[in-house]
Amino acid sequence: MKKPISKANIRTEIECQIEAFLNHGGAINAIERGTSGRLSAEGPLKPQSTAFQQPRAERTYVADVIAAIDQRRKAQSETKKPKKRKPRKKMIYDDFGEPLRWEWVEE
């Protein structure tokens, strides 16, 4: 069974990657707290969705398709044969609740 990765292992791996980045000439810029990555502080946080900018599409009514499916279901249920009930064993008890014998009962 594979051993799950712990948070300590992930932390040390990330630290090793950072050190390797810095050793190969990489640099980390310090950014002030609260600075946003957006170009403009005004406006929405997410771009507007294009889903509501298009005109409403025409709906396709499927009443005929649903009626045909229902008709097929009714035809299948009418042609089904009733299930044959298999006899099952039933325990017969005496007046004191003691088992007496098994009987085969058809339901």
N, C-alpha and C positions, 0 to 999 in steps of 0.2 A: 504494500500500500504506500502511496506517495505521501510524504510528510507535508502538511500544509505550510505555506510560507508565513513566517511571523512578521509582525510589524518591525521588530528590531532588525530582521534580515533585510527588509525593504529599505529601512532607514540607512543602514550601512551601505547598501548598494547605491542609493541615491547620492550619499556623501562621496563614494568612490567615483561616481560619474562626474560630480562637480569638480573634484580635485583633478581628474584627468582632463576636463575641459579647461581648467585654469592653467595646468601645466603645459598644455599645447598652445598657449597664447590667447586663450579666451579671456574675456573681461566681463565683469558684472557691473551694471550701472545701478547706482542707488537712486530710487525714486521716492519722492516725498509721499508720506501717508495721505490718503484721501484723493490722490490724483486719479483721474478717470482716463480710460483708454479711448474714449469717444472723441471725435474731432470737435464736436460742438456740445456744450453742456445743456443747451436747450433741445427740445424735441423728444420724441419717444425713445425708449431704451432699445426697442427692437424695431426693425424695419416693418413697414405696413405690409400686411399680407395681401396678396393679389387675389385671394379667393373671393372677396366680396366686391371687387372692382369690375367683375365681368357681369354681363346681363344674365338674368335668370334663365336657365335652360328649360326647355319644354320637357314635361314628364311623359313617360311612356306608361300607359295604363295596361295592366296585365290581367284584367278581369277575365278575359276569354281564356287565358292560359290557366288561371286558377280554377275556373269552372271545368276545364278539360281534365285537370289533375283530380279534382273531386269526383268527377264522373268515373274516371278509371278506378279510383279507390272504392267507390260503391260497387262497381262491377266485380272487382276482385273479392270484396268481402261477401258478395252474394254467391260467388262460385266456390268459396272455401268450404271444404267439408268439415263437419263438426269433428272435433277431436275425440278419438276413442279414449275413454277413461280406463286406465289400467286399474285392476283391483289392487287394493292395498291391505296390508295386515293391520288389524286393530286388536288391541289387547282387551280382553273381557275380564272385569274385576268382580269379585264377590261383594257382599254387603259390607264387609269390613275393610275393603280396599286392597285385598290381597289379589294378585294376578291369578286367574284360573287357566285361561287358554288364549290362543290367538285365533282370530277368525278373519277370513278374507271378505272384504266389503267392497262392493262396487258403488261408486258415487256418480 
